[in-house]
Every structure is written in structure tokens, then in C-alpha cells.
Amino acid sequence: MEKLQELQIVMDALMSEYSARVPDVTKIVDAMISEGMISKATDIQNDHIAFRTLGVPNLGINSLEKIFLHYGYTKREHLNFESKKLDAYWYAPPAPQFPRIFISELRVHELSEKAQEILKSYTHEVKNDPVDDLNLNDPKAVGAFLQTGLWRLPTIEDYKALLAESEYASWVIYNRYYLNHYTISLHHLPEGYNTCEQFNAFLESIGIKLNDSGGKIKTSPDGLLSQSSTVAQVIEAPFANGQTLPIAGSYVEFAERRVLPEFADIERKDLKREHFRDGFEAGNADKIFESTFTSQIKK
């Protein structure tokens, strides 16, 4: 099977599970169809998908990226999130029909001793890099791996202790490699909906709650990348000992990439991905991370 076909199988598996866990996805897509923006879900261009990881032996960016490098992705710029103790890289796709990938990693060694002990009590169960044991030429196995837990179900006590120090840590210890978000590309939508401002108005008209950390629209200093996002869906999550707790799941992001100045004269109908602002902006992403934070969920 051709690599791009295999990659499509992995992406389909990710999106299937993600859509089932995030009802906002179906709600938004159905409303977009009703509004005449698109005729079917696959008309949406997915700007990027994102994963969260832990910086500990056998896990983290160095492990997870092997999957996507195998399928032809190219590693690009590093981003640093000082206050959240995170590193991240983004990856350019092997073909324009696939999304960019954004993988972040928690600098576990910068947390308190207590938080490190809790995290490592789970991650120590991973004795070697699990991606090394994966047949990367079997896209169904890869898709299944990305939905599978690598350590035991956490206790509510451990989850809450992590939540108090790093909401990112608590999200990962429960949600593992579940897709953190996918991103609707706004600049390819019809006039009237193809900016963050216009699309946010549409979202709020159908009852979608938006992340307002740093403002509902986060824009890069060069003015060429604007992003917004929903607040994460709350899921009733089963924990160890048969207990349950409502926690943050995943969310939906929206990205408006503007045409680079050197391509300003190209007609809209002739614009391709390479004509738009590429990459990511740490200042935007820093606030988007908070879509899963208690401060947003409880508003």
C-alpha cells in the first residue's frame, strides 16, 4: 500500500475516535452544511492536529514523532512555552491534503518532586519506547496504538494533585495520545465566514462556547495568523477504583492564515497552501492550550 494511503487510514482512525469524544465537531460541521458553507464534512481543510506528551524516558516528542516521520512528515521549528513548562515542534505534511502536526511535551523535570513522583509512578510502567515495538507499515495498528492507554488508569487523587500544579500534566495522564484538537481552516471557506471574527460570530450563534484566554481571537505579531478555539468538552471520565469525575476532554480549533505579502496579487481562486502564512506562533498557541483548563471550562 502506498505511504499516503496508509497515512489516510491513520488519520481516519484518529478523526473517528476524536469526533465521537467531541460532540462539538458534529454540531459545528452539521451547522456549516446547513449554512451552505460546505456540502460535506470532507470539504473542510484540516489545518493541523495536535498531540500532548510527557518528557520522560521512552515517551515524549522523540518517541511519538517517529510515527509521523515514517509517513513522510518533515520536522520544522521548535517552540518554547516558558510558563507552561512545554516544548513543541510542528511537522509539515507530505502532501497538501494532510494536516500539519503539532506535538508538545511537558518538561516533567521542572515540576515539583511530588508531581514528578506521581507522573513517573505511571510512566515507569512503559519499559521501552512503545513506538519501537509498533509495525509502522500497518496503519490500522498505528491508529489503534494512538487510542490505547500506555499505563494504568489514574486515581482521582493523583489526577487532582497534578491538576493543581499543571493542568497539562493532568490532561495527559488521563487522555494520553488522544487527539487534543483538530483545526478547521477558515481562509478556504466562502466569503462571509472565512475570517476568525466572522466564524466566531457563527459559532456563538449556534451555542458554541469559545476560549477567551487572551481574547477570543489570538493573532500573531505579523498579523498573518489568527486562531480561536472552543472550550474543551467535559467528559464523565472513569478513574481507578470505579470512581468517575467530569474532566476536560478535547476541543476544536479554527485557524485563519492570511496571504503572504509577496503573493498579494494572486487571485483568490488560484491561491494554494504555499501562498499562505505557514507555521505556528508561540503566543497564540500558549493561550489555545488553555482550552482544556479549568479557568475556561468553568466560565
N, C-alpha and C positions, 0 to 999 in steps of 0.2 A: 504493500500500500504506500502511496506517495506521502511524504512527510506532511504536506499541507492538509491532506485528507485526515491523517492521524491527528494533527493538531485540532482540526474541526471537531473531531469526536471528543477530545478532551474538553474543549470549550463548551460543547453542547452539554456534557455531563455537569460541568461547573454551573452553567446557567440554569439547568433544570432544578438542581438542588437549591440554588440561591433563590430562584423565583418562588419555590414552594415555601421557603422560610421568610420571604419578604413580600407580604401581600400588596404593599405599595407598588411593586413592579407591575403587577397585572392591572391594578387600579389606574396607574398612570398610562400604561400602554392602551388600555381599552378607551380611556378618555381621549387620547391622541387620535385614535382611529375614529371615534365619534365626531371629533372636531375637524376631521378631514386633513390632519397634518400628515398622516401616513395611512396606507391601506392595510398594512400587516406589520406584525412585530419585527420581522426581519428587515423592514425598511429602515429601522433605526441603526445609525452607525454608533458602535460602541467605542468611545474614545479611549478608555482604559479600564482595567480591572485591578484590584489591589488585594494584597495578602499581608497579614501581620505575622511576625515570627519573634522568637526569643533568641538572644545572643548567648547561647550556651553550647558546649561541645555536642557535635553530631546534628545540630539543628541550625536555625538561622538562615540568613541570606545565602551563605556559601553552600548550604545543602539544597534549599528549595530552588535556587536559580538553575541548578543542573538540569531540571526538567525542561525549562523553557529555552535554555541554551541548546539543548538537544534538538528542539523543534525549530531552531533557526533564529531565535531572538538574539539581538545584539545588546550587550550591556552598555549603558550610557552613563550620564552624570550621577555623582554621589550627592545626596542632600543630608544635611545635619539639622536635627531638631533639639537644640540645647536643653530647653526647659523640660521637654518630654523624655529626654534621655534616649533619643532614637537616631538611628542611621537608616538611610534608604538609598536605593538605586532604582532607576527606571530602565526599561528594556524596550527597544524598538522592534516591531513585528517583522516577520519575514515576508509578509505580503500585506497590501493596504486594507484587505478585508478583515484583518485581525486587529484586536485592540493592543495598545501599548500595555505594558505590565509594570506595576509599581509594587516593590517589595520593601517593607520596612522591618526593622529589627530593634528590639529593646536592648539597651546596654545594661544587662542584668547586674553587672559588677558595680554599677553606680547606685543601685538601690541599697536600702538598709540591710543589715545582716539578717534580720527576721524575714524580710521579703525574699531575699536570696535563698534562704533555707527552705521556705515554702515552695518556691518555684522549682528548686533543684530536687525536692522530695518527689516531684512528679517527673521532671525531665530526666532524672537519673535512671528512670525505667528504660530510656532509649539508650541502648548499649553501643550502638554503632549508627552511622549515618543511614537512615532508612531508605533514602533515595538510591544508595548504592546497591540495595537489595531489590530494587524495582526494575522490571523489564521495561525500559523506556520506549521500546518498539511495540509495546502493547498498550494502545491508547485507552482501552477500557480499564485496564489495571491502573493506569495513571489517574484516570478520572475517579476511580473508586478510592485510590490512596488519598486523594485530596479531600475526601469526605469522611475519612476514617480517623478515629482518635489514636494518638500515639502513646497515651498514658491513661491511667485510671481516671474515672470521673472524680472531679474535685469535691471536697466537702464545702458546705455553705460557709463554715468558719474560715477556711483558707481563702475562699473567694472574697469574702468581705474584708479580710485583713489586707489582701492585695488591692482591693478597690480603694481602700483608704489611702494608699500610697501611690499607686499607679493604675489608673483605670485602663490603660493599655494592657498592663500585665494581667489584670483580672479578665479582660476580654479574651486574651489569647489562651489563658489556662483553661477556659471553658470552651471557646469556639474553635480553637486550633486553626487548621488551614481552611476552614470555611471561607468562601469568598466574602471579603469585607464589604466591597461595593462594586457595582459596575456603573458606567458613566455614559449617559445619553449625550451625544454630540449635537449641540444646538445649532451650530453655524450651518449645518446641512438641512435644517428644517425650512419650511416655507416662510416667506416674509410675514411678519406679524408674530412669529413665535421663535425666531432664530437669534434672539439675544437673551441673556440671563434675566434682564428686567422683565421682558415680555413673558418669558416662560415661567418665571416665578409667579407672576400675576395669574397665569393659567393654573399653576399648581395649587395656589391658595384658593382659587375659585372652586376647586374640586375637593377641598378639605385636607390638602397635604400640609403637614407641619414642617417648616424649614429650620435648619440650623442657623441661628442668628449670631453665633460667636464671631466677633469681628465684623458684624454686619451680615445681612443675608447674601450679599454678593461679595466675593473676595477677588480682588483684581491685582495682577502682577504690576510691579513698578513701571514696566514698559507699556502698560495699558493694553497688551495684546492677548492676555489670557484672563478670563473671568470664570469663576466657578461658584456653584452653590450646591447644597445637598439637603436631603430630607434628614429628619431626626431618626435615628435607628429605631426599627421595630422592636417592641418589647416582646420577648418570648417567655412563656412559662417553662422554665428550664428544670429538668430533673437533675438532682445532685446525688451524691453518695448517701447511703442510708435511707433511700426512698423519699428524701425531702425534695421540695420544689421551691423555686424562687423566681419572681419576674426579673429578668435581666435584659441588657441591651444585646440585640442581635445585629443584623446587618442593615445597610441603608442604600439609597440611590443617590448618585452624584450627577451633576449637569455641568458641562464644560462648553464655553464659547471661546473658540480660537479665532483671532482676527487675522486678516491677510497681512503678510509681511510687507513692509513699505516698498520693497523692490518689485513686488508683484501687483501693486495697486491698480495698474492699468488693465489687468486681465479681466475679461468679462466673467460675471458670476457663474454662468453655465460651464465655463471652461476651467474653473478652479479645481485643483486636486490637493490631496493631503499635503504635499510638499510645499504648497504655496502659503500654508497657514503656519502660525507660530507653533513650534513644536516644544516638547519637553515639559517640565514642571516648574513650579515656583514654591520654594520652602514656606514663604509667608502665607500663601494660600492654603497649602496642604496642612500647615500647623493648625489652622482653625477647622479645616474639614475633619481632621482626626477627632475633633470634639463632638462629632455627630453621634458617637456612642457614649458620651459622657453623661453622668447623672445630671449635671447642670443643665443640659439640653433636654434630656428625656422628661424631667420633672417639671418643665415650664408649663 
